[in-house]
Amino acid sequence: MRNFLTLFQKELTESMRNGKWIWLPIAIILIGISQPITTYYMPQILESAGNLPEGAVIEIPTPSGEEVLASTLGQFGSIGTLLFVLGSMSAISMERQNSSLTLVMVRPVSPFQYIASKWASQLLIALVSFIASYVLVWYYTNLLFTSVDWKFMLSSLGIYSLWILFIISVTTLAGTLLKASSGIAGISIALLGVLSVSSGLFTRFMEWSPTNLRTHASGVLMNGELLENGMLVILTTVGLSLIFVWFATLNFKRFEQF
């Protein structure tokens, strides 16, 4: 346990030094708060764009606070996913490329402790970034639109956080398969993209897919409760995430030459 905590602290310190604790939260926050602000000022934005007939009146139905938060989750699902992958893709590959991995593994450190410290540190950074952004979005949504119950907000936050858990687990596994950061990002995004497309095309057979987490998080916001098969999606996401970390440990132990 001491070895894990030491490695975990090292990862957090390294992330602070390379600026990940700064640029990732800022990027995620900007993506989040841009949604309610843009939605609120959309009529003025369209009017300022010009090229409208004289006397034209722009009438856009005002969305509810729940709808604004749900649309924000859609923003996180696309651009946010890319940023989370880019933020964690080099966690393992960097040490494999510069040979500093050897200096770590000559110490009494097990492959599981090494992989778990990487996974946990990247997950912590991603979750802190997402939580900070989502809470700010909720705050601005309550100011500009109708208020959203904090219990529904926290429930949707918890459900969507599992999607981030899944992203970090996939990227961690990819980091043990490839050395190039670009390849790690490519295979992670490709896997997540294929899973998302498959869930859209084969809805009936992909009800368990982790990509449905956004739908269930939005369902909690709109209806105040989980949609059908919500627990199945949650359990599947947690299970697959743990399996990916386990496979990453096995793969790292089998193929990495210390």
SULCOR-V72999 format. One record per pair of residues at least 24 apart in sequence whose ideal C-beta (glycine too) atoms are under 10 Angstrom apart, sorted by the first residue. I is the first residue (numbers start at 1). GAP is how many residues later the second one is. If there is no record, write none. Layout:
# SULCOR-V72999
i->I gap->GAP
i->I gap->GAP
This chain:
# SULCOR-V72999
i->1 gap->112
i->2 gap->106
i->2 gap->111
i->3 gap->104
i->3 gap->105
i->3 gap->106
i->3 gap->107
i->3 gap->110
i->3 gap->111
i->3 gap->114
i->4 gap->105
i->4 gap->106
i->4 gap->108
i->4 gap->109
i->4 gap->110
i->4 gap->112
i->4 gap->113
i->4 gap->116
i->5 gap->108
i->5 gap->112
i->6 gap->101
i->6 gap->103
i->6 gap->107
i->6 gap->111
i->7 gap->97
i->7 gap->100
i->7 gap->102
i->7 gap->106
i->7 gap->107
i->7 gap->108
i->7 gap->109
i->7 gap->110
i->7 gap->111
i->7 gap->113
i->7 gap->114
i->8 gap->105
i->8 gap->108
i->8 gap->109
i->8 gap->110
i->8 gap->111
i->8 gap->112
i->8 gap->113
i->8 gap->116
i->9 gap->108
i->9 gap->112
i->10 gap->94
i->10 gap->107
i->10 gap->111
i->11 gap->80
i->11 gap->106
i->11 gap->107
i->11 gap->108
i->11 gap->109
i->11 gap->110
i->11 gap->111
i->11 gap->113
i->11 gap->114
i->12 gap->105
i->12 gap->108
i->12 gap->109
i->12 gap->112
i->12 gap->113
i->13 gap->108
i->14 gap->77
i->14 gap->80
i->14 gap->81
i->14 gap->107
i->15 gap->72
i->15 gap->73
i->15 gap->76
i->15 gap->106
i->15 gap->107
i->15 gap->109
i->15 gap->110
i->16 gap->109
i->18 gap->72
i->18 gap->76
i->20 gap->67
i->20 gap->68
i->20 gap->70
i->20 gap->71
i->20 gap->101
i->20 gap->102
i->20 gap->105
i->20 gap->106
i->20 gap->109
i->21 gap->103
i->21 gap->104
i->21 gap->107
i->21 gap->108
i->23 gap->60
i->23 gap->64
i->23 gap->106
i->24 gap->59
i->24 gap->60
i->24 gap->62
i->24 gap->63
i->24 gap->64
i->24 gap->98
i->24 gap->101
i->24 gap->102
i->24 gap->104
i->24 gap->105
i->24 gap->106
i->25 gap->100
i->25 gap->101
i->25 gap->103
i->25 gap->104
i->25 gap->105
i->25 gap->106
i->25 gap->107
i->25 gap->108
i->26 gap->103
i->26 gap->106
i->26 gap->107
i->27 gap->52
i->27 gap->53
i->27 gap->56
i->27 gap->59
i->27 gap->60
i->27 gap->102
i->27 gap->106
i->28 gap->47
i->28 gap->48
i->28 gap->51
i->28 gap->52
i->28 gap->55
i->28 gap->56
i->28 gap->59
i->28 gap->98
i->28 gap->100
i->28 gap->101
i->28 gap->102
i->28 gap->103
i->28 gap->104
i->28 gap->105
i->28 gap->106
i->28 gap->108
i->29 gap->100
i->29 gap->101
i->29 gap->103
i->29 gap->104
i->29 gap->105
i->29 gap->106
i->29 gap->107
i->29 gap->108
i->30 gap->49
i->30 gap->103
i->31 gap->41
i->31 gap->44
i->31 gap->45
i->31 gap->47
i->31 gap->48
i->31 gap->49
i->31 gap->52
i->31 gap->98
i->31 gap->102
i->31 gap->106
i->32 gap->37
i->32 gap->40
i->32 gap->41
i->32 gap->43
i->32 gap->44
i->32 gap->48
i->32 gap->97
i->32 gap->98
i->32 gap->100
i->32 gap->101
i->32 gap->102
i->32 gap->103
i->32 gap->104
i->32 gap->105
i->32 gap->106
i->32 gap->108
i->33 gap->39
i->33 gap->100
i->33 gap->101
i->33 gap->103
i->33 gap->104
i->33 gap->106
i->33 gap->107
i->33 gap->108
i->34 gap->38
i->34 gap->41
i->34 gap->103
i->34 gap->106
i->35 gap->33
i->35 gap->34
i->35 gap->35
i->35 gap->36
i->35 gap->37
i->35 gap->38
i->35 gap->39
i->35 gap->40
i->35 gap->41
i->35 gap->102
i->35 gap->105
i->35 gap->106
i->36 gap->27
i->36 gap->29
i->36 gap->32
i->36 gap->33
i->36 gap->35
i->36 gap->36
i->36 gap->100
i->36 gap->101
i->36 gap->102
i->36 gap->103
i->36 gap->104
i->36 gap->105
i->36 gap->106
i->36 gap->107
i->36 gap->108
i->36 gap->109
i->37 gap->100
i->37 gap->103
i->37 gap->104
i->37 gap->107
i->38 gap->33
i->38 gap->37
i->39 gap->24
i->39 gap->28
i->39 gap->29
i->39 gap->32
i->39 gap->33
i->39 gap->102
i->39 gap->105
i->39 gap->106
i->40 gap->28
i->40 gap->100
i->40 gap->101
i->40 gap->103
i->40 gap->104
i->40 gap->105
i->41 gap->103
i->62 gap->82
i->62 gap->83
i->62 gap->84
i->63 gap->78
i->63 gap->82
i->63 gap->83
i->64 gap->77
i->64 gap->81
i->64 gap->82
i->64 gap->83
i->64 gap->84
i->64 gap->157
i->64 gap->158
i->65 gap->73
i->65 gap->75
i->65 gap->76
i->65 gap->77
i->65 gap->78
i->65 gap->79
i->65 gap->80
i->65 gap->81
i->65 gap->82
i->65 gap->83
i->65 gap->84
i->65 gap->87
i->65 gap->88
i->65 gap->156
i->66 gap->75
i->66 gap->79
i->66 gap->80
i->66 gap->81
i->66 gap->82
i->66 gap->83
i->66 gap->86
i->66 gap->87
i->66 gap->90
i->66 gap->152
i->66 gap->154
i->66 gap->155
i->66 gap->156
i->66 gap->157
i->66 gap->158
i->67 gap->74
i->67 gap->78
i->67 gap->79
i->67 gap->81
i->67 gap->151
i->67 gap->154
i->67 gap->155
i->68 gap->69
i->68 gap->70
i->68 gap->72
i->68 gap->73
i->68 gap->74
i->68 gap->76
i->68 gap->77
i->68 gap->78
i->68 gap->80
i->68 gap->153
i->69 gap->65
i->69 gap->68
i->69 gap->69
i->69 gap->72
i->69 gap->73
i->69 gap->76
i->69 gap->79
i->69 gap->83
i->69 gap->84
i->69 gap->87
i->69 gap->88
i->69 gap->148
i->69 gap->149
i->69 gap->152
i->69 gap->153
i->70 gap->78
i->70 gap->86
i->70 gap->144
i->70 gap->145
i->70 gap->147
i->70 gap->148
i->70 gap->149
i->70 gap->150
i->70 gap->151
i->70 gap->152
i->71 gap->66
i->71 gap->147
i->72 gap->61
i->72 gap->62
i->72 gap->65
i->72 gap->66
i->72 gap->68
i->72 gap->69
i->72 gap->84
i->72 gap->88
i->72 gap->146
i->72 gap->149
i->73 gap->61
i->73 gap->64
i->73 gap->83
i->73 gap->84
i->73 gap->86
i->73 gap->87
i->73 gap->90
i->73 gap->140
i->73 gap->141
i->73 gap->142
i->73 gap->144
i->73 gap->145
i->73 gap->148
i->74 gap->140
i->74 gap->144
i->75 gap->58
i->75 gap->62
i->76 gap->54
i->76 gap->57
i->76 gap->58
i->76 gap->61
i->76 gap->84
i->76 gap->87
i->76 gap->88
i->76 gap->138
i->76 gap->141
i->77 gap->83
i->77 gap->86
i->77 gap->115
i->77 gap->119
i->77 gap->134
i->77 gap->136
i->77 gap->137
i->77 gap->138
i->77 gap->140
i->78 gap->118
i->80 gap->46
i->80 gap->49
i->80 gap->50
i->80 gap->53
i->80 gap->80
i->80 gap->83
i->80 gap->84
i->80 gap->87
i->81 gap->82
i->81 gap->83
i->81 gap->85
i->81 gap->86
i->81 gap->107
i->81 gap->108
i->81 gap->111
i->81 gap->112
i->81 gap->115
i->81 gap->130
i->82 gap->85
i->82 gap->103
i->82 gap->106
i->82 gap->107
i->82 gap->110
i->83 gap->43
i->83 gap->46
i->83 gap->84
i->84 gap->38
i->84 gap->39
i->84 gap->41
i->84 gap->42
i->84 gap->43
i->84 gap->45
i->84 gap->46
i->84 gap->79
i->84 gap->80
i->84 gap->83
i->84 gap->84
i->84 gap->87
i->84 gap->104
i->84 gap->108
i->85 gap->41
i->85 gap->82
i->85 gap->83
i->85 gap->85
i->85 gap->86
i->85 gap->89
i->85 gap->99
i->85 gap->100
i->85 gap->101
i->85 gap->102
i->85 gap->103
i->85 gap->104
i->85 gap->107
i->86 gap->85
i->86 gap->95
i->86 gap->98
i->86 gap->99
i->86 gap->102
i->86 gap->103
i->87 gap->35
i->87 gap->38
i->87 gap->39
i->87 gap->42
i->87 gap->80
i->87 gap->81
i->87 gap->84
i->88 gap->30
i->88 gap->31
i->88 gap->33
i->88 gap->34
i->88 gap->35
i->88 gap->37
i->88 gap->38
i->88 gap->79
i->88 gap->80
i->88 gap->81
i->88 gap->82
i->88 gap->83
i->88 gap->84
i->88 gap->86
i->88 gap->87
i->88 gap->96
i->88 gap->97
i->88 gap->100
i->89 gap->33
i->89 gap->82
i->89 gap->83
i->89 gap->85
i->89 gap->86
i->89 gap->89
i->89 gap->91
i->89 gap->92
i->89 gap->93
i->89 gap->94
i->89 gap->95
i->89 gap->96
i->89 gap->97
i->89 gap->98
i->89 gap->99
i->89 gap->100
i->90 gap->81
i->90 gap->85
i->90 gap->90
i->90 gap->91
i->90 gap->92
i->90 gap->94
i->90 gap->95
i->91 gap->24
i->91 gap->26
i->91 gap->27
i->91 gap->28
i->91 gap->30
i->91 gap->31
i->91 gap->34
i->91 gap->77
i->91 gap->80
i->91 gap->81
i->91 gap->84
i->91 gap->90
i->91 gap->93
i->92 gap->26
i->92 gap->27
i->92 gap->30
i->92 gap->79
i->92 gap->80
i->92 gap->81
i->92 gap->82
i->92 gap->83
i->92 gap->84
i->92 gap->85
i->92 gap->86
i->92 gap->87
i->92 gap->89
i->92 gap->92
i->92 gap->156
i->92 gap->160
i->92 gap->164
i->93 gap->81
i->93 gap->82
i->93 gap->83
i->93 gap->85
i->93 gap->86
i->93 gap->87
i->93 gap->88
i->93 gap->89
i->93 gap->90
i->93 gap->91
i->93 gap->92
i->94 gap->81
i->94 gap->85
i->94 gap->87
i->95 gap->80
i->96 gap->79
i->96 gap->80
i->96 gap->82
i->96 gap->83
i->96 gap->84
i->96 gap->156
i->96 gap->160
i->97 gap->82
i->97 gap->83
i->97 gap->84
i->101 gap->151
i->101 gap->155
i->101 gap->156
i->101 gap->157
i->102 gap->154
i->102 gap->155
i->102 gap->156
i->103 gap->155
i->104 gap->154
i->105 gap->147
i->105 gap->151
i->105 gap->152
i->105 gap->153
i->106 gap->152
i->109 gap->149
i->110 gap->139
i->110 gap->143
i->111 gap->65
i->111 gap->137
i->111 gap->138
i->111 gap->139
i->111 gap->140
i->111 gap->141
i->111 gap->142
i->111 gap->143
i->111 gap->145
i->111 gap->147
i->112 gap->133
i->112 gap->134
i->112 gap->136
i->112 gap->137
i->112 gap->138
i->112 gap->140
i->112 gap->141
i->113 gap->136
i->114 gap->134
i->114 gap->135
i->114 gap->138
i->114 gap->139
i->114 gap->142
i->114 gap->144
i->115 gap->57
i->115 gap->58
i->115 gap->60
i->115 gap->61
i->115 gap->130
i->115 gap->131
i->115 gap->132
i->115 gap->133
i->115 gap->134
i->115 gap->135
i->115 gap->136
i->115 gap->137
i->115 gap->138
i->116 gap->56
i->116 gap->129
i->116 gap->132
i->116 gap->133
i->118 gap->50
i->118 gap->53
i->118 gap->54
i->118 gap->57
i->118 gap->58
i->118 gap->127
i->118 gap->130
i->118 gap->134
i->119 gap->46
i->119 gap->49
i->119 gap->50
i->119 gap->52
i->119 gap->53
i->119 gap->54
i->119 gap->56
i->119 gap->122
i->119 gap->125
i->119 gap->126
i->119 gap->129
i->119 gap->130
i->120 gap->48
i->120 gap->52
i->120 gap->125
i->121 gap->47
i->122 gap->42
i->122 gap->45
i->122 gap->46
i->122 gap->47
i->122 gap->49
i->122 gap->50
i->122 gap->53
i->123 gap->38
i->123 gap->41
i->123 gap->42
i->123 gap->44
i->123 gap->45
i->123 gap->46
i->123 gap->49
i->123 gap->118
i->124 gap->44
i->125 gap->43
i->126 gap->35
i->126 gap->38
i->126 gap->39
i->126 gap->41
i->126 gap->42
i->126 gap->45
i->127 gap->30
i->127 gap->34
i->127 gap->37
i->127 gap->38
i->127 gap->41
i->129 gap->35
i->130 gap->27
i->130 gap->30
i->130 gap->31
i->130 gap->33
i->130 gap->34
i->131 gap->26
i->131 gap->27
i->131 gap->30
i->131 gap->33
i->134 gap->26
i->134 gap->27
i->148 gap->73
i->149 gap->72
i->149 gap->75
i->151 gap->69
i->151 gap->73
i->152 gap->65
i->152 gap->68
i->152 gap->69
i->152 gap->70
i->152 gap->71
i->152 gap->72
i->152 gap->73
i->153 gap->67
i->153 gap->68
i->154 gap->66
i->155 gap->61
i->155 gap->62
i->155 gap->64
i->155 gap->65
i->155 gap->66
i->155 gap->69
i->155 gap->70
i->155 gap->71
i->156 gap->57
i->156 gap->58
i->156 gap->60
i->156 gap->61
i->156 gap->62
i->156 gap->63
i->156 gap->64
i->156 gap->65
i->156 gap->66
i->157 gap->60
i->157 gap->63
i->158 gap->59
i->158 gap->62
i->158 gap->76
i->159 gap->54
i->159 gap->55
i->159 gap->56
i->159 gap->57
i->159 gap->58
i->159 gap->59
i->159 gap->60
i->159 gap->61
i->159 gap->62
i->159 gap->67
i->159 gap->71
i->159 gap->74
i->159 gap->75
i->159 gap->78
i->160 gap->53
i->160 gap->54
i->160 gap->56
i->160 gap->57
i->160 gap->58
i->160 gap->60
i->161 gap->52
i->161 gap->56
i->162 gap->48
i->162 gap->51
i->162 gap->54
i->162 gap->55
i->162 gap->71
i->162 gap->72
i->162 gap->73
i->162 gap->74
i->162 gap->75
i->162 gap->76
i->162 gap->79
i->163 gap->29
i->163 gap->47
i->163 gap->48
i->163 gap->49
i->163 gap->50
i->163 gap->51
i->163 gap->54
i->163 gap->70
i->163 gap->74
i->163 gap->78
i->164 gap->49
i->164 gap->77
i->165 gap->45
i->165 gap->48
i->165 gap->72
i->165 gap->73
i->165 gap->75
i->165 gap->76
i->165 gap->77
i->165 gap->79
i->165 gap->80
i->166 gap->26
i->166 gap->29
i->166 gap->44
i->166 gap->45
i->166 gap->47
i->166 gap->70
i->166 gap->71
i->166 gap->72
i->166 gap->74
i->166 gap->75
i->166 gap->78
i->167 gap->25
i->167 gap->43
i->167 gap->74
i->168 gap->73
i->168 gap->76
i->168 gap->77
i->169 gap->41
i->169 gap->68
i->169 gap->69
i->169 gap->71
i->169 gap->72
i->169 gap->73
i->169 gap->74
i->169 gap->75
i->169 gap->76
i->169 gap->77
i->169 gap->78
i->169 gap->79
i->170 gap->25
i->170 gap->40
i->170 gap->70
i->170 gap->71
i->170 gap->74
i->170 gap->78
i->171 gap->73
i->171 gap->77
i->172 gap->69
i->172 gap->72
i->172 gap->73
i->172 gap->75
i->172 gap->76
i->172 gap->77
i->172 gap->80
i->173 gap->68
i->173 gap->70
i->173 gap->71
i->173 gap->72
i->173 gap->73
i->173 gap->74
i->173 gap->75
i->173 gap->76
i->173 gap->78
i->173 gap->79
i->174 gap->70
i->174 gap->74
i->175 gap->73
i->175 gap->76
i->175 gap->77
i->176 gap->68
i->176 gap->71
i->176 gap->72
i->176 gap->73
i->176 gap->74
i->176 gap->75
i->176 gap->76
i->176 gap->77
i->176 gap->78
i->176 gap->79
i->176 gap->80
i->177 gap->70
i->177 gap->71
i->177 gap->74
i->177 gap->75
i->177 gap->78
i->195 gap->45
i->206 gap->27
i->207 gap->25
i->207 gap->26
i->207 gap->29
i->208 gap->24
i->208 gap->25
i->208 gap->27
i->208 gap->28
i->208 gap->29
i->208 gap->31
i->208 gap->32
i->209 gap->24
i->209 gap->27
i->209 gap->28
i->209 gap->31
i->210 gap->24
i->210 gap->26
i->210 gap->27
i->210 gap->28
i->210 gap->29
i->210 gap->30
i->210 gap->31
i->211 gap->26
i->212 gap->24
i->212 gap->25
i->213 gap->24
